[in-house]
């Protein structure tokens, strides 16, 4: 067997080196690009002097630079293995603590099957539909993040330009609130127009037929206060220009929300249903179509994980480990090793599942009441158990069956009754855990500051 270690580049040439089964390098560092002819030359060079040779390619997942190489090697029936960049960096520091170069990295990659074979992960390429669904899920997440950022900016503008506006509209992004920002953001105009004109203008807009403009009187009171605060001259704040800015932000927000909805309905969900036609993942409490699309597209072939423990480790939802002699640290942060969207939806879905699944609710209750964890830690513990269910359903492709903690099948109504009877966390426990978590966080910050300040300063 020979191993091709590949150090990927984003823009320049990739670098590779070939090592034999004893870890001896049999080629110098070779430069190549992700082109069929150059990859063929690399394979030919790796096979020189041997017949019926097994090749293995090891590389880091640098962006998507690995994808064309992995596809071509897979088509040539050459297995590819991915290794985390963090592991390569750790080994580089072991070999050359004060040096970093492509040559060192590529040599480490070629020797990894000998140094640490258990940490190598066989690359299972997704199907074209799964890859498209995966990229669609990432795009949905980006659109959601951008829309949230705009909403936060609009709320920040409301707070300084219109103090007290939150008392007028219950929902800051209701049709009435958006209409107000678009047409009546200048408090001087609101004050001069009066309630009748504004109410008639609102009813004529037909933005929300259920809303008869009962909020107009409250808006007039707030507008009068804003005029008294800033004055009507516009010396320090030009509300006409500010309204133009707010209108642009709202139009951008509307565009993002429309793109998000269109992408979800027309692209991601049809792709998800094509690669998971049974839709059994949605039978797990807390898992909806968006979460199921993420699990299906990112996990791919569930049989590639030999155990639930390996799947948990891949997801990054397990805590770090720190053990020495007879002591073992508890309450460490999660490793965050896996795909970001897997962790995000595992957390969100687990937070829903604890309200409907008696087994997960019991885990949440135990973490909060008996182990003193705060809410986020308890939900992360639930998320690992939710991922166990995701893996089992994907492996067996059968619906999830809701059960009590003793394994007895229960209906959805029975499950809610069981949770209400046995797994409701008292509010005083939540407050106690939050207070302790804040105190521990403050202690950790103080300790880090003390260590940082105690270091000798180099002049």
NUZABA-553121 format. One record per residue (C-alpha): residue number from 0; residue in one letter; x, y, z. Coordinates in pm, whole numbers. Example, Ala and Ser with C-alpha at 12.3 -4.5 7.8 and 13.67 -1.06 7.14 Angstrom:
% residues 2
     k   r       px       py       pz
     0   A     1230     -450      780
     1   S     1367     -106      714
//
This chain:
% residues 459
     k   r       px       py       pz
     0   X        0        0        0
     1   X      114      353      -75
     2   X      -29      674       65
     3   X      -57      999     -128
     4   X      -56     1292      112
     5   X     -218     1597      -48
     6   X     -186     1950       87
     7   X     -461     2148      -82
     8   X     -432     2508     -195
     9   X     -718     2748     -251
    10   X     -562     2937     -544
    11   X     -216     2799     -625
    12   X      -94     2451     -708
    13   X     -171     2161     -475
    14   X      122     1964     -331
    15   X      153     1589     -287
    16   X      405     1334     -167
    17   X      394      953     -177
    18   X      492      731      116
    19   X      514      351      130
    20   X      365      122      394
    21   X      662      189      628
    22   X      626      566      602
    23   X      928      620      379
    24   X      888      891      118
    25   X      943      759     -233
    26   X      886     1083     -423
    27   X      977     1446     -369
    28   X      702     1700     -312
    29   X      499     1711     -635
    30   X      297     2009     -754
    31   X      -26     1962     -947
    32   X     -362     2118    -1028
    33   X     -707     1957    -1011
    34   X     -705     1854    -1377
    35   X     -755     1502    -1510
    36   X     -420     1486    -1692
    37   X     -221     1607    -1393
    38   X     -405     1373    -1155
    39   X     -327     1084    -1391
    40   X       41     1178    -1380
    41   X       27     1186     -999
    42   X     -128      837     -989
    43   X      131      704    -1236
    44   X      414      849    -1029
    45   X      272      695     -713
    46   X      257      350     -875
    47   X      611      351    -1016
    48   X      810       35     -943
    49   X      517     -172     -818
    50   X      230     -377     -957
    51   X     -119     -444     -818
    52   X      -66     -162     -575
    53   X     -327      -22     -336
    54   X     -329      355     -321
    55   X     -477      574      -50
    56   X     -525      952      -65
    57   X     -519     1156      258
    58   X     -604     1528      261
    59   X     -757     1806      469
    60   X    -1109     1937      393
    61   X     -988     2281      278
    62   X    -1303     2458      156
    63   X    -1430     2264     -145
    64   X    -1081     2222     -295
    65   X    -1090     1855     -197
    66   X    -1404     1783     -399
    67   X    -1272     1758     -760
    68   X     -975     1549     -645
    69   X    -1199     1319     -439
    70   X    -1442     1275     -729
    71   X    -1168     1183     -976
    72   X     -995      946     -732
    73   X    -1326      779     -648
    74   X    -1396      730    -1019
    75   X    -1054      559    -1040
    76   X    -1152      340     -739
    77   X     -887      499     -515
    78   X    -1018      552     -159
    79   X     -987      899       -8
    80   X     -961      986      358
    81   X    -1016     1323      522
    82   X     -844     1441      838
    83   X     -929     1748     1042
    84   X     -707     2053     1002
    85   X     -673     2069     1380
    86   X     -512     1724     1391
    87   X     -263     1816     1118
    88   X     -176     2135     1307
    89   X     -120     1937     1629
    90   X      115     1693     1456
    91   X      296     1977     1282
    92   X      366     2138     1618
    93   X      497     1803     1741
    94   X      741     1767     1452
    95   X      830     2133     1391
    96   X      704     2352     1671
    97   X      828     2682     1529
    98   X      784     2615     1158
    99   X      487     2593      926
   100   X      517     2504      559
   101   X      334     2310      290
   102   X      621     2060      280
   103   X      579     1977      649
   104   X      200     1946      612
   105   X      214     1718      311
   106   X      467     1488      482
   107   X      244     1465      789
   108   X      -60     1381      575
   109   X      127     1099      399
   110   X      226      942      732
   111   X     -107      979      912
   112   X     -231      625      827
   113   X       68      496     1026
   114   X       65      755     1305
   115   X     -306      771     1388
   116   X     -522      551     1164
   117   X     -819      559     1404
   118   X     -872      931     1348
   119   X     -890      911      970
   120   X    -1240      939      824
   121   X    -1323      762      501
   122   X    -1471     1007      255
   123   X    -1815      904      134
   124   X    -1907     1133     -152
   125   X    -2269     1252     -147
   126   X    -2492     1205     -447
   127   X    -2555     1503     -672
   128   X    -2900     1554     -516
   129   X    -2762     1527     -161
   130   X    -2486     1777     -237
   131   X    -2737     2020     -390
   132   X    -2962     1981      -85
   133   X    -2665     2033      145
   134   X    -2564     2352      -31
   135   X    -2926     2468      -34
   136   X    -2944     2422      344
   137   X    -2629     2629      385
   138   X    -2773     2902      164
   139   X    -3095     2904      368
   140   X    -2889     2951      682
   141   X    -2694     3240      527
   142   X    -3015     3413      417
   143   X    -3161     3369      764
   144   X    -2850     3518      927
   145   X    -2856     3817      690
   146   X    -3228     3877      752
   147   X    -3177     3862     1129
   148   X    -2894     4116     1104
   149   X    -3122     4358      917
   150   X    -3399     4311     1173
   151   X    -3153     4391     1451
   152   X    -3041     4706     1269
   153   X    -3402     4822     1227
   154   X    -3473     4763     1595
   155   X    -3160     4959     1687
   156   X    -3275     5252     1470
   157   X    -3622     5239     1627
   158   X    -3476     5254     1977
   159   X    -3273     5570     1926
   160   X    -3499     5751     1676
   161   X    -3839     5663     1826
   162   X    -3801     5598     2202
   163   X    -4112     5417     2326
   164   X    -4213     5278     1986
   165   X    -4216     4922     2125
   166   X    -4530     5019     2320
   167   X    -4718     5093     1996
   168   X    -4667     4771     1799
   169   X    -4671     4435     1971
   170   X    -4474     4283     1682
   171   X    -4194     4507     1556
   172   X    -4225     4350     1209
   173   X    -4602     4328     1178
   174   X    -4762     4469      860
   175   X    -4857     4785     1050
   176   X    -4504     4840     1184
   177   X    -4348     4789      840
   178   X    -4605     5022      681
   179   X    -4532     5287      943
   180   X    -4157     5271      877
   181   X    -4214     5301      504
   182   X    -4451     5601      503
   183   X    -4469     5770      843
   184   X    -4127     5750     1007
   185   X    -4103     6129     1038
   186   X    -4262     6223     1376
   187   X    -4321     6583     1264
   188   X    -4541     6460      975
   189   X    -4724     6224     1210
   190   X    -4786     6505     1458
   191   X    -4913     6741     1187
   192   X    -5130     6487     1001
   193   X    -5327     6371     1305
   194   X    -5490     6040     1386
   195   X    -5776     6054     1133
   196   X    -5550     6099      830
   197   X    -5308     5828      941
   198   X    -5589     5582     1018
   199   X    -5755     5646      679
   200   X    -5421     5603      503
   201   X    -5364     5274      686
   202   X    -5708     5136      603
   203   X    -5667     5239      238
   204   X    -5339     5048      215
   205   X    -5520     4713      277
   206   X    -5201     4572      432
   207   X    -5395     4394      706
   208   X    -5775     4389      690
   209   X    -5799     4252     1045
   210   X    -5616     4554     1189
   211   X    -5840     4862     1214
   212   X    -5562     5095     1326
   213   X    -5623     5090     1699
   214   X    -5254     5164     1748
   215   X    -5273     5510     1585
   216   X    -5353     5698     1907
   217   X    -5054     5543     2083
   218   X    -4838     5633     1783
   219   X    -4947     5998     1808
   220   X    -4847     6008     2175
   221   X    -4502     5863     2100
   222   X    -4457     6098     1801
   223   X    -4534     6401     2018
   224   X    -4272     6285     2267
   225   X    -4014     6236     1992
   226   X    -4079     6589     1859
   227   X    -4033     6732     2209
   228   X    -3710     6532     2243
   229   X    -3546     6608     1907
   230   X    -3729     6925     1807
   231   X    -3902     6990     1477
   232   X    -3614     7163     1301
   233   X    -3413     6850     1216
   234   X    -3093     7011     1342
   235   X    -2948     6689     1480
   236   X    -3155     6415     1315
   237   X    -3299     6433      964
   238   X    -3600     6200      976
   239   X    -3660     6217      601
   240   X    -3313     6076      532
   241   X    -3357     5829      816
   242   X    -3686     5710      668
   243   X    -3513     5654      332
   244   X    -3252     5442      510
   245   X    -3516     5242      695
   246   X    -3711     5190      372
   247   X    -3400     5050      201
   248   X    -3335     4815      490
   249   X    -3695     4691      486
   250   X    -3687     4634      110
   251   X    -3366     4434      150
   252   X    -3527     4236      432
   253   X    -3835     4162      219
   254   X    -3613     4044      -66
   255   X    -3416     3812      162
   256   X    -3732     3666      314
   257   X    -3879     3608      -32
   258   X    -3558     3440     -152
   259   X    -3551     3227      164
   260   X    -3908     3108      115
   261   X    -3859     3044     -257
   262   X    -3538     2847     -201
   263   X    -3696     2640       74
   264   X    -4016     2554     -116
   265   X    -3884     2517     -470
   266   X    -3538     2368     -415
   267   X    -3449     2231      -73
   268   X    -3769     2048       16
   269   X    -3810     1874     -323
   270   X    -3444     1763     -304
   271   X    -3492     1639       52
   272   X    -3801     1438      -44
   273   X    -3617     1284     -339
   274   X    -3328     1155     -125
   275   X    -3547     1059      174
   276   X    -3884      964       22
   277   X    -4014      787      334
   278   X    -3973     1109      540
   279   X    -3942      895      852
   280   X    -3708     1147     1012
   281   X    -4005     1379     1056
   282   X    -4167     1124     1289
   283   X    -3902     1208     1551
   284   X    -4044     1462     1794
   285   X    -3891     1804     1725
   286   X    -3761     1726     1375
   287   X    -3929     1917     1093
   288   X    -3864     1928      721
   289   X    -3580     2179      751
   290   X    -3396     1975     1013
   291   X    -3460     1648      829
   292   X    -3316     1801      511
   293   X    -2998     1893      700
   294   X    -2959     1549      859
   295   X    -3029     1362      535
   296   X    -2796     1566      316
   297   X    -2505     1595      560
   298   X    -2511     1243      705
   299   X    -2560     1067      374
   300   X    -2501      694      420
   301   X    -2570      627      788
   302   X    -2398      288      770
   303   X    -2058      460      746
   304   X    -2079      522     1121
   305   X    -2001      194     1300
   306   X    -2165      308     1624
   307   X    -2377      582     1776
   308   X    -2069      697     1966
   309   X    -1883      759     1640
   310   X    -2183      952     1507
   311   X    -2194     1167     1819
   312   X    -1824     1239     1788
   313   X    -1863     1334     1422
   314   X    -2150     1570     1506
   315   X    -1939     1768     1754
   316   X    -2215     1767     2018
   317   X    -2012     1571     2275
   318   X    -1811     1748     2548
   319   X    -1434     1769     2551
   320   X    -1252     1520     2770
   321   X     -992     1611     3033
   322   X     -875     1333     3264
   323   X     -558     1290     3468
   324   X     -483     1024     3731
   325   X     -799      989     3941
   326   X     -947     1326     3848
   327   X    -1171     1405     3554
   328   X    -1302     1748     3459
   329   X    -1677     1783     3420
   330   X    -1894     2035     3240
   331   X    -1648     2106     2959
   332   X    -1762     2271     2637
   333   X    -1861     2060     2337
   334   X    -1598     1977     2076
   335   X    -1790     2149     1790
   336   X    -1611     1917     1548
   337   X    -1892     1850     1303
   338   X    -2089     2052     1048
   339   X    -2230     2373     1192
   340   X    -2584     2305     1069
   341   X    -2591     1959     1227
   342   X    -2514     2115     1566
   343   X    -2758     2400     1511
   344   X    -3056     2182     1424
   345   X    -2968     1916     1681
   346   X    -2988     2186     1948
   347   X    -3306     2350     1815
   348   X    -3482     2018     1757
   349   X    -3383     1886     2100
   350   X    -3525     2198     2265
   351   X    -3859     2114     2100
   352   X    -3835     1738     2155
   353   X    -3798     1775     2534
   354   X    -4155     1908     2540
   355   X    -4304     1611     2354
   356   X    -4080     1304     2405
   357   X    -4090     1159     2761
   358   X    -3744     1003     2730
   359   X    -3575     1325     2621
   360   X    -3781     1523     2875
   361   X    -3649     1292     3148
   362   X    -3290     1359     3035
   363   X    -3352     1734     3043
   364   X    -3510     1709     3390
   365   X    -3217     1502     3523
   366   X    -2961     1747     3384
   367   X    -3140     2049     3531
   368   X    -3261     1917     3867
   369   X    -3012     1647     3969
   370   X    -2692     1760     3794
   371   X    -2736     2135     3823
   372   X    -2680     2217     3456
   373   X    -2812     2536     3305
   374   X    -3058     2529     3015
   375   X    -2806     2530     2729
   376   X    -2602     2245     2879
   377   X    -2915     2040     2941
   378   X    -3039     2090     2583
   379   X    -2696     1990     2446
   380   X    -2720     1668     2647
   381   X    -3065     1608     2496
   382   X    -2928     1683     2149
   383   X    -2686     1389     2162
   384   X    -2977     1154     2239
   385   X    -3182     1310     1961
   386   X    -2894     1240     1721
   387   X    -2898      875     1833
   388   X    -3259      860     1718
   389   X    -3173     1031     1389
   390   X    -2902      772     1321
   391   X    -3131      479     1409
   392   X    -3416      604     1189
   393   X    -3180      666      897
   394   X    -3023      322      931
   395   X    -3348      129      957
   396   X    -3566      370      754
   397   X    -3869      316      973
   398   X    -4089      559     1168
   399   X    -3985      661     1516
   400   X    -4199      521     1795
   401   X    -4273      741     2094
   402   X    -4203      559     2422
   403   X    -4206      617     2795
   404   X    -3882      597     2994
   405   X    -3947      227     3063
   406   X    -3986      153     2691
   407   X    -4366      137     2684
   408   X    -4513      278     2359
   409   X    -4729      584     2423
   410   X    -4944      819     2217
   411   X    -4866     1188     2174
   412   X    -5136     1282     2427
   413   X    -5007     1031     2682
   414   X    -4652     1159     2629
   415   X    -4754     1518     2707
   416   X    -4936     1403     3020
   417   X    -4633     1203     3137
   418   X    -4403     1502     3086
   419   X    -4641     1735     3271
   420   X    -4658     1490     3561
   421   X    -4291     1394     3598
   422   X    -4052     1617     3402
   423   X    -4145     1982     3458
   424   X    -3843     2174     3591
   425   X    -3938     2415     3874
   426   X    -3867     2780     3802
   427   X    -3658     2817     4118
   428   X    -3426     2543     3988
   429   X    -3381     2733     3661
   430   X    -3298     3054     3847
   431   X    -3054     2874     4077
   432   X    -2874     2707     3786
   433   X    -2855     3031     3587
   434   X    -2709     3214     3887
   435   X    -2448     2945     3944
   436   X    -2359     2934     3573
   437   X    -2304     3310     3567
   438   X    -2089     3290     3880
   439   X    -1878     3009     3734
   440   X    -1838     3199     3407
   441   X    -1726     3509     3597
   442   X    -1477     3297     3794
   443   X    -1333     3152     3473
   444   X    -1293     3499     3324
   445   X    -1124     3624     3640
   446   X     -887     3326     3638
   447   X     -796     3383     3273
   448   X     -732     3749     3346
   449   X     -516     3660     3648
   450   X     -308     3414     3444
   451   X     -271     3663     3161
   452   X     -157     3941     3394
   453   X       84     3712     3581
   454   X      283     3630     3268
   455   X      616     3811     3243
   456   X      613     4092     2993
   457   X      873     4082     2718
   458   X     1022     4425     2650
//
